[in-house]
């Protein structure tokens, strides 16, 4: 009988009957949202740095400061 009571507490604990209430779920959801937002921010920041480098490289090519071969070689390095 005592073992059965413990099993019910463990089984229902995740649902919310043993102190794991709604605010815990909200905290977990908030943490997940923060982590996803950080990942998206870092990806966007990295992409903007790559685009800036490509823009500078294009400008050098258009001005004639570098050859087409040099442009393509540097572009390949940036896009890796």
Biopython code that builds the backbone (N, CA, C, O; Angstrom):
import numpy as np
from Bio.PDB.StructureBuilder import StructureBuilder

atoms = [
    (1, "UNK", "N", (0.827, -1.193, 0.000)),
    (1, "UNK", "CA", (0.000, 0.000, 0.000)),
    (1, "UNK", "C", (0.877, 1.264, 0.000)),
    (1, "UNK", "O", (0.613, 2.208, -0.745)),
    (2, "UNK", "N", (1.906, 1.271, 0.830)),
    (2, "UNK", "CA", (2.781, 2.436, 0.888)),
    (2, "UNK", "C", (3.516, 2.627, -0.439)),
    (2, "UNK", "O", (3.672, 3.755, -0.907)),
    (3, "UNK", "N", (3.964, 1.531, -1.043)),
    (3, "UNK", "CA", (4.661, 1.614, -2.324)),
    (3, "UNK", "C", (3.760, 2.129, -3.426)),
    (3, "UNK", "O", (4.218, 2.850, -4.312)),
    (4, "UNK", "N", (2.518, 1.781, -3.389)),
    (4, "UNK", "CA", (1.565, 2.226, -4.387)),
    (4, "UNK", "C", (1.367, 3.741, -4.303)),
    (4, "UNK", "O", (1.237, 4.409, -5.328)),
    (5, "UNK", "N", (1.345, 4.278, -3.091)),
    (5, "UNK", "CA", (1.184, 5.725, -2.899)),
    (5, "UNK", "C", (2.390, 6.475, -3.482)),
    (5, "UNK", "O", (2.228, 7.517, -4.118)),
    (6, "UNK", "N", (3.584, 5.946, -3.266)),
    (6, "UNK", "CA", (4.790, 6.587, -3.804)),
    (6, "UNK", "C", (4.760, 6.591, -5.324)),
    (6, "UNK", "O", (5.128, 7.582, -5.954)),
    (7, "UNK", "N", (4.322, 5.480, -5.915)),
    (7, "UNK", "CA", (4.245, 5.382, -7.368)),
    (7, "UNK", "C", (3.294, 6.425, -7.932)),
    (7, "UNK", "O", (3.590, 7.032, -8.961)),
    (8, "UNK", "N", (2.184, 6.642, -7.294)),
    (8, "UNK", "CA", (1.218, 7.634, -7.768)),
    (8, "UNK", "C", (1.804, 9.044, -7.695)),
    (8, "UNK", "O", (1.556, 9.866, -8.578)),
    (9, "UNK", "N", (2.567, 9.322, -6.662)),
    (9, "UNK", "CA", (3.175, 10.655, -6.547)),
    (9, "UNK", "C", (4.198, 10.873, -7.660)),
    (9, "UNK", "O", (4.256, 11.950, -8.254)),
    (10, "UNK", "N", (4.989, 9.867, -7.934)),
    (10, "UNK", "CA", (5.994, 9.996, -8.985)),
    (10, "UNK", "C", (5.303, 10.099, -10.346)),
    (10, "UNK", "O", (5.687, 10.921, -11.178)),
    (11, "UNK", "N", (4.300, 9.278, -10.568)),
    (11, "UNK", "CA", (3.599, 9.269, -11.840)),
    (11, "UNK", "C", (2.892, 10.595, -12.101)),
    (11, "UNK", "O", (2.919, 11.091, -13.227)),
    (12, "UNK", "N", (2.266, 11.173, -11.094)),
    (12, "UNK", "CA", (1.495, 12.404, -11.260)),
    (12, "UNK", "C", (2.341, 13.647, -11.045)),
    (12, "UNK", "O", (1.883, 14.760, -11.303)),
    (13, "UNK", "N", (3.570, 13.471, -10.573)),
    (13, "UNK", "CA", (4.405, 14.624, -10.268)),
    (13, "UNK", "C", (4.691, 15.491, -11.465)),
    (13, "UNK", "O", (4.746, 16.715, -11.340)),
    (14, "UNK", "N", (4.873, 14.896, -12.614)),
    (14, "UNK", "CA", (5.170, 15.681, -13.798)),
    (14, "UNK", "C", (3.949, 16.441, -14.289)),
    (14, "UNK", "O", (4.076, 17.486, -14.927)),
    (15, "UNK", "N", (2.786, 15.925, -13.996)),
    (15, "UNK", "CA", (1.551, 16.565, -14.440)),
    (15, "UNK", "C", (1.217, 17.775, -13.571)),
    (15, "UNK", "O", (0.613, 18.733, -14.053)),
    (16, "UNK", "N", (1.598, 17.739, -12.318)),
    (16, "UNK", "CA", (1.357, 18.901, -11.488)),
    (16, "UNK", "C", (0.790, 18.598, -10.124)),
    (16, "UNK", "O", (0.558, 19.533, -9.357)),
    (17, "UNK", "N", (0.554, 17.352, -9.774)),
    (17, "UNK", "CA", (-0.034, 17.028, -8.482)),
    (17, "UNK", "C", (0.977, 16.989, -7.360)),
    (17, "UNK", "O", (0.582, 16.981, -6.194)),
    (18, "UNK", "N", (2.263, 16.964, -7.658)),
    (18, "UNK", "CA", (3.271, 16.875, -6.604)),
    (18, "UNK", "C", (4.134, 18.123, -6.529)),
    (18, "UNK", "O", (5.308, 18.016, -6.175)),
    (19, "UNK", "N", (3.623, 19.269, -6.835)),
    (19, "UNK", "CA", (4.378, 20.503, -6.698)),
    (19, "UNK", "C", (4.978, 21.012, -7.987)),
    (19, "UNK", "O", (5.568, 22.093, -7.998)),
    (20, "UNK", "N", (4.852, 20.286, -9.058)),
    (20, "UNK", "CA", (5.372, 20.757, -10.341)),
    (20, "UNK", "C", (4.218, 21.408, -11.078)),
    (20, "UNK", "O", (3.647, 20.842, -12.010)),
    (21, "UNK", "N", (3.890, 22.621, -10.633)),
    (21, "UNK", "CA", (2.701, 23.306, -11.121)),
    (21, "UNK", "C", (2.930, 24.072, -12.401)),
    (21, "UNK", "O", (3.975, 23.955, -13.041)),
    (22, "UNK", "N", (1.931, 24.860, -12.765)),
    (22, "UNK", "CA", (1.939, 25.607, -14.011)),
    (22, "UNK", "C", (3.079, 26.595, -14.137)),
    (22, "UNK", "O", (3.584, 26.805, -15.240)),
    (23, "UNK", "N", (3.500, 27.209, -13.044)),
    (23, "UNK", "CA", (4.566, 28.211, -13.152)),
    (23, "UNK", "C", (5.885, 27.559, -13.526)),
    (23, "UNK", "O", (6.733, 28.208, -14.139)),
    (24, "UNK", "N", (6.081, 26.300, -13.176)),
    (24, "UNK", "CA", (7.293, 25.601, -13.599)),
    (24, "UNK", "C", (7.314, 25.452, -15.118)),
    (24, "UNK", "O", (8.349, 25.621, -15.763)),
    (25, "UNK", "N", (6.153, 25.134, -15.670)),
    (25, "UNK", "CA", (6.071, 25.019, -17.121)),
    (25, "UNK", "C", (6.337, 26.367, -17.786)),
    (25, "UNK", "O", (6.984, 26.426, -18.831)),
    (26, "UNK", "N", (5.847, 27.433, -17.193)),
    (26, "UNK", "CA", (6.092, 28.764, -17.750)),
    (26, "UNK", "C", (7.575, 29.119, -17.682)),
    (26, "UNK", "O", (8.114, 29.727, -18.607)),
    (27, "UNK", "N", (8.233, 28.740, -16.588)),
    (27, "UNK", "CA", (9.676, 28.993, -16.478)),
    (27, "UNK", "C", (10.443, 28.211, -17.538)),
    (27, "UNK", "O", (11.354, 28.747, -18.169)),
    (28, "UNK", "N", (10.079, 26.945, -17.737)),
    (28, "UNK", "CA", (10.746, 26.136, -18.758)),
    (28, "UNK", "C", (10.515, 26.725, -20.142)),
    (28, "UNK", "O", (11.438, 26.786, -20.953)),
    (29, "UNK", "N", (9.302, 27.154, -20.414)),
    (29, "UNK", "CA", (8.990, 27.769, -21.702)),
    (29, "UNK", "C", (9.796, 29.058, -21.894)),
    (29, "UNK", "O", (10.309, 29.316, -22.982)),
    (30, "UNK", "N", (9.902, 29.853, -20.848)),
    (30, "UNK", "CA", (10.684, 31.083, -20.917)),
    (30, "UNK", "C", (12.152, 30.821, -21.205)),
    (30, "UNK", "O", (12.773, 31.536, -21.992)),
    (31, "UNK", "N", (12.705, 29.801, -20.572)),
    (31, "UNK", "CA", (14.112, 29.455, -20.808)),
    (31, "UNK", "C", (14.303, 28.992, -22.245)),
    (31, "UNK", "O", (15.283, 29.359, -22.893)),
    (32, "UNK", "N", (13.375, 28.191, -22.741)),
    (32, "UNK", "CA", (13.474, 27.720, -24.118)),
    (32, "UNK", "C", (13.407, 28.891, -25.088)),
    (32, "UNK", "O", (14.174, 28.946, -26.050)),
    (33, "UNK", "N", (12.497, 29.826, -24.843)),
    (33, "UNK", "CA", (12.374, 31.003, -25.712)),
    (33, "UNK", "C", (13.652, 31.824, -25.693)),
    (33, "UNK", "O", (14.098, 32.294, -26.740)),
    (34, "UNK", "N", (14.249, 32.005, -24.522)),
    (34, "UNK", "CA", (15.490, 32.780, -24.411)),
    (34, "UNK", "C", (16.622, 32.098, -25.174)),
    (34, "UNK", "O", (17.378, 32.764, -25.882)),
    (35, "UNK", "N", (16.746, 30.782, -25.038)),
    (35, "UNK", "CA", (17.812, 30.057, -25.730)),
    (35, "UNK", "C", (17.632, 30.157, -27.244)),
    (35, "UNK", "O", (18.597, 30.406, -27.966)),
    (36, "UNK", "N", (16.408, 29.966, -27.727)),
    (36, "UNK", "CA", (16.150, 30.067, -29.166)),
    (36, "UNK", "C", (16.447, 31.479, -29.671)),
    (36, "UNK", "O", (17.030, 31.646, -30.742)),
    (37, "UNK", "N", (16.048, 32.496, -28.903)),
    (37, "UNK", "CA", (16.312, 33.875, -29.302)),
    (37, "UNK", "C", (17.815, 34.150, -29.370)),
    (37, "UNK", "O", (18.277, 34.843, -30.276)),
    (38, "UNK", "N", (18.577, 33.613, -28.419)),
    (38, "UNK", "CA", (20.027, 33.812, -28.438)),
    (38, "UNK", "C", (20.660, 33.143, -29.664)),
    (38, "UNK", "O", (21.550, 33.711, -30.297)),
    (39, "UNK", "N", (20.198, 31.942, -29.991)),
    (39, "UNK", "CA", (20.734, 31.242, -31.157)),
    (39, "UNK", "C", (20.444, 32.028, -32.436)),
    (39, "UNK", "O", (21.320, 32.183, -33.287)),
    (40, "UNK", "N", (19.216, 32.521, -32.566)),
    (40, "UNK", "CA", (18.854, 33.294, -33.757)),
    (40, "UNK", "C", (19.651, 34.593, -33.842)),
    (40, "UNK", "O", (20.070, 34.993, -34.928)),
    (41, "UNK", "N", (19.862, 35.252, -32.704)),
    (41, "UNK", "CA", (20.635, 36.495, -32.680)),
    (41, "UNK", "C", (22.081, 36.243, -33.120)),
    (41, "UNK", "O", (22.637, 37.016, -33.900)),
    (42, "UNK", "N", (22.682, 35.170, -32.624)),
    (42, "UNK", "CA", (24.070, 34.857, -32.974)),
    (42, "UNK", "C", (24.179, 34.523, -34.458)),
    (42, "UNK", "O", (25.122, 34.955, -35.121)),
    (43, "UNK", "N", (23.224, 33.759, -34.983)),
    (43, "UNK", "CA", (23.249, 33.434, -36.411)),
    (43, "UNK", "C", (23.110, 34.681, -37.263)),
    (43, "UNK", "O", (23.819, 34.843, -38.256)),
    (44, "UNK", "N", (22.192, 35.565, -36.876)),
    (44, "UNK", "CA", (21.990, 36.792, -37.649)),
    (44, "UNK", "C", (23.239, 37.656, -37.613)),
    (44, "UNK", "O", (23.616, 38.241, -38.628)),
    (45, "UNK", "N", (23.885, 37.743, -36.455)),
    (45, "UNK", "CA", (25.093, 38.548, -36.325)),
    (45, "UNK", "C", (26.210, 37.984, -37.199)),
    (45, "UNK", "O", (26.923, 38.741, -37.859)),
    (46, "UNK", "N", (26.367, 36.662, -37.207)),
    (46, "UNK", "CA", (27.400, 36.045, -38.040)),
    (46, "UNK", "C", (27.117, 36.254, -39.520)),
    (46, "UNK", "O", (28.041, 36.488, -40.299)),
    (47, "UNK", "N", (25.860, 36.174, -39.913)),
    (47, "UNK", "CA", (25.513, 36.386, -41.322)),
    (47, "UNK", "C", (25.771, 37.818, -41.750)),
    (47, "UNK", "O", (26.214, 38.051, -42.874)),
    (48, "UNK", "N", (25.504, 38.782, -40.881)),
    (48, "UNK", "CA", (25.719, 40.175, -41.254)),
    (48, "UNK", "C", (27.206, 40.476, -41.399)),
    (48, "UNK", "O", (27.586, 41.286, -42.245)),
    (49, "UNK", "N", (28.055, 39.841, -40.590)),
    (49, "UNK", "CA", (29.499, 40.033, -40.740)),
    (49, "UNK", "C", (29.981, 39.473, -42.063)),
    (49, "UNK", "O", (30.816, 40.096, -42.719)),
    (50, "UNK", "N", (29.485, 38.323, -42.475)),
    (50, "UNK", "CA", (29.858, 37.736, -43.751)),
    (50, "UNK", "C", (29.393, 38.587, -44.903)),
    (50, "UNK", "O", (30.124, 38.745, -45.881)),
    (51, "UNK", "N", (28.203, 39.138, -44.820)),
    (51, "UNK", "CA", (27.683, 39.995, -45.876)),
    (51, "UNK", "C", (28.500, 41.274, -45.993)),
    (51, "UNK", "O", (28.732, 41.766, -47.097)),
    (52, "UNK", "N", (28.933, 41.807, -44.869)),
    (52, "UNK", "CA", (29.736, 43.027, -44.886)),
    (52, "UNK", "C", (31.073, 42.760, -45.590)),
    (52, "UNK", "O", (31.542, 43.581, -46.377)),
    (53, "UNK", "N", (31.673, 41.614, -45.300)),
    (53, "UNK", "CA", (32.944, 41.280, -45.950)),
    (53, "UNK", "C", (32.758, 41.109, -47.456)),
    (53, "UNK", "O", (33.598, 41.539, -48.246)),
    (54, "UNK", "N", (31.653, 40.479, -47.846)),
    (54, "UNK", "CA", (31.389, 40.319, -49.274)),
    (54, "UNK", "C", (31.146, 41.665, -49.949)),
    (54, "UNK", "O", (31.575, 41.879, -51.082)),
    (55, "UNK", "N", (30.466, 42.564, -49.265)),
    (55, "UNK", "CA", (30.227, 43.892, -49.828)),
    (55, "UNK", "C", (31.541, 44.634, -50.061)),
    (55, "UNK", "O", (31.717, 45.271, -51.100)),
    (56, "UNK", "N", (32.453, 44.558, -49.112)),
    (56, "UNK", "CA", (33.758, 45.209, -49.253)),
    (56, "UNK", "C", (34.530, 44.587, -50.410)),
    (56, "UNK", "O", (35.158, 45.286, -51.204)),
    (57, "UNK", "N", (34.470, 43.243, -50.490)),
    (57, "UNK", "CA", (35.165, 42.549, -51.564)),
    (57, "UNK", "C", (34.609, 42.946, -52.933)),
    (57, "UNK", "O", (35.368, 43.168, -53.876)),
    (58, "UNK", "N", (33.288, 43.033, -53.034)),
    (58, "UNK", "CA", (32.664, 43.454, -54.297)),
    (58, "UNK", "C", (33.097, 44.862, -54.669)),
    (58, "UNK", "O", (33.353, 45.161, -55.836)),
    (59, "UNK", "N", (33.174, 45.715, -53.670)),
    (59, "UNK", "CA", (33.591, 47.104, -53.922)),
    (59, "UNK", "C", (35.024, 47.153, -54.448)),
    (59, "UNK", "O", (35.322, 47.918, -55.364)),
    (60, "UNK", "N", (35.911, 46.342, -53.874)),
    (60, "UNK", "CA", (37.299, 46.294, -54.348)),
    (60, "UNK", "C", (37.360, 45.806, -55.791)),
    (60, "UNK", "O", (38.145, 46.314, -56.592)),
    (61, "UNK", "N", (36.534, 44.825, -56.115)),
    (61, "UNK", "CA", (36.520, 44.287, -57.480)),
    (61, "UNK", "C", (35.980, 45.317, -58.474)),
    (61, "UNK", "O", (36.534, 45.498, -59.559)),
    (62, "UNK", "N", (34.903, 45.981, -58.093)),
    (62, "UNK", "CA", (34.295, 46.977, -58.990)),
    (62, "UNK", "C", (35.264, 48.138, -59.244)),
    (62, "UNK", "O", (35.340, 48.656, -60.358)),
    (63, "UNK", "N", (36.002, 48.541, -58.208)),
    (63, "UNK", "CA", (36.980, 49.626, -58.369)),
    (63, "UNK", "C", (38.161, 49.207, -59.238)),
    (63, "UNK", "O", (38.867, 50.052, -59.788)),
    (64, "UNK", "N", (38.370, 47.907, -59.355)),
    (64, "UNK", "CA", (39.509, 47.431, -60.124)),
    (64, "UNK", "C", (40.746, 47.199, -59.278)),
    (64, "UNK", "O", (41.831, 46.982, -59.817)),
    (65, "UNK", "N", (40.602, 47.241, -57.971)),
    (65, "UNK", "CA", (41.750, 47.034, -57.082)),
    (65, "UNK", "C", (42.201, 45.575, -57.059)),
    (65, "UNK", "O", (43.368, 45.297, -56.783)),
    (66, "UNK", "N", (41.290, 44.634, -57.346)),
    (66, "UNK", "CA", (41.654, 43.220, -57.384)),
    (66, "UNK", "C", (41.119, 42.613, -58.689)),
    (66, "UNK", "O", (40.154, 43.104, -59.275)),
    (67, "UNK", "N", (41.773, 41.537, -59.122)),
    (67, "UNK", "CA", (41.361, 40.873, -60.362)),
    (67, "UNK", "C", (40.159, 39.956, -60.091)),
    (67, "UNK", "O", (39.785, 39.710, -58.944)),
    (68, "UNK", "N", (39.573, 39.463, -61.184)),
    (68, "UNK", "CA", (38.437, 38.554, -61.043)),
    (68, "UNK", "C", (38.863, 37.262, -60.341)),
    (68, "UNK", "O", (38.127, 36.715, -59.519)),
    (69, "UNK", "N", (40.048, 36.792, -60.676)),
    (69, "UNK", "CA", (40.560, 35.573, -60.039)),
    (69, "UNK", "C", (40.718, 35.778, -58.528)),
    (69, "UNK", "O", (40.322, 34.923, -57.736)),
    (70, "UNK", "N", (41.292, 36.906, -58.143)),
    (70, "UNK", "CA", (41.471, 37.213, -56.716)),
    (70, "UNK", "C", (40.108, 37.364, -56.035)),
    (70, "UNK", "O", (39.910, 36.898, -54.913)),
    (71, "UNK", "N", (39.182, 38.015, -56.720)),
    (71, "UNK", "CA", (37.826, 38.191, -56.180)),
    (71, "UNK", "C", (37.181, 36.834, -55.898)),
    (71, "UNK", "O", (36.655, 36.611, -54.808)),
    (72, "UNK", "N", (37.220, 35.940, -56.866)),
    (72, "UNK", "CA", (36.597, 34.628, -56.703)),
    (72, "UNK", "C", (37.279, 33.803, -55.611)),
    (72, "UNK", "O", (36.619, 33.082, -54.863)),
    (73, "UNK", "N", (38.598, 33.917, -55.528)),
    (73, "UNK", "CA", (39.331, 33.174, -54.500)),
    (73, "UNK", "C", (38.941, 33.685, -53.102)),
    (73, "UNK", "O", (38.669, 32.885, -52.207)),
    (74, "UNK", "N", (38.914, 34.987, -52.918)),
    (74, "UNK", "CA", (38.555, 35.561, -51.614)),
    (74, "UNK", "C", (37.080, 35.302, -51.270)),
    (74, "UNK", "O", (36.737, 35.041, -50.117)),
    (75, "UNK", "N", (36.227, 35.378, -52.283)),
    (75, "UNK", "CA", (34.807, 35.111, -52.063)),
    (75, "UNK", "C", (34.598, 33.684, -51.568)),
    (75, "UNK", "O", (33.799, 33.438, -50.664)),
    (76, "UNK", "N", (35.315, 32.763, -52.161)),
    (76, "UNK", "CA", (35.230, 31.361, -51.753)),
    (76, "UNK", "C", (35.640, 31.198, -50.293)),
    (76, "UNK", "O", (35.002, 30.452, -49.550)),
    (77, "UNK", "N", (36.691, 31.882, -49.882)),
    (77, "UNK", "CA", (37.157, 31.822, -48.490)),
    (77, "UNK", "C", (36.107, 32.395, -47.535)),
    (77, "UNK", "O", (35.857, 31.821, -46.475)),
    (78, "UNK", "N", (35.506, 33.500, -47.897)),
    (78, "UNK", "CA", (34.502, 34.141, -47.036)),
    (78, "UNK", "C", (33.264, 33.274, -46.874)),
    (78, "UNK", "O", (32.696, 33.187, -45.785)),
    (79, "UNK", "N", (32.849, 32.633, -47.961)),
    (79, "UNK", "CA", (31.622, 31.861, -47.921)),
    (79, "UNK", "C", (31.764, 30.506, -47.222)),
    (79, "UNK", "O", (30.763, 29.831, -46.983)),
    (80, "UNK", "N", (32.963, 30.111, -46.901)),
    (80, "UNK", "CA", (33.164, 28.837, -46.191)),
    (80, "UNK", "C", (32.666, 28.896, -44.809)),
    (80, "UNK", "O", (32.758, 27.910, -44.077)),
]
sb = StructureBuilder()
sb.init_structure("model")
sb.init_model(0)
sb.init_chain("A")
sb.init_seg("    ")
for serial, (resi, resn, name, xyz) in enumerate(atoms, 1):
    if name == "N":
        sb.init_residue(resn, " ", resi, " ")
    sb.init_atom(name, np.array(xyz, "f"), 0.0, 1.0, " ", f" {name:<3s}", serial, name[0])
structure = sb.get_structure()
